[in-house]
Amino acid sequence: MCYTNAIQKGADDMHPYKVQQGFRLDHDTIEKLRVIADGENRSLNNMVEAILMRHIQQYEIDLDALAEE
């Protein structure tokens, strides 16, 4: 199952369905994320989303590779 598609179930291409979620992160982690986001000209929220999506995509690639073995 592709987790990326499961998350956007019920959404269309122009308006992906997004759920607001709160996370608790330590101060240093937030500050590091802000620096990274500023360097990429992104909002903090967009930076966290991009990092998580990259991680999920890599996880799915790794999972598929394991299934093929």
Secondary structure as UniProt FT lines:
FT   HELIX           3..7
FT   TURN            8..10
FT   HELIX           27..39
FT   TURN            40..41
FT   HELIX           44..68
//
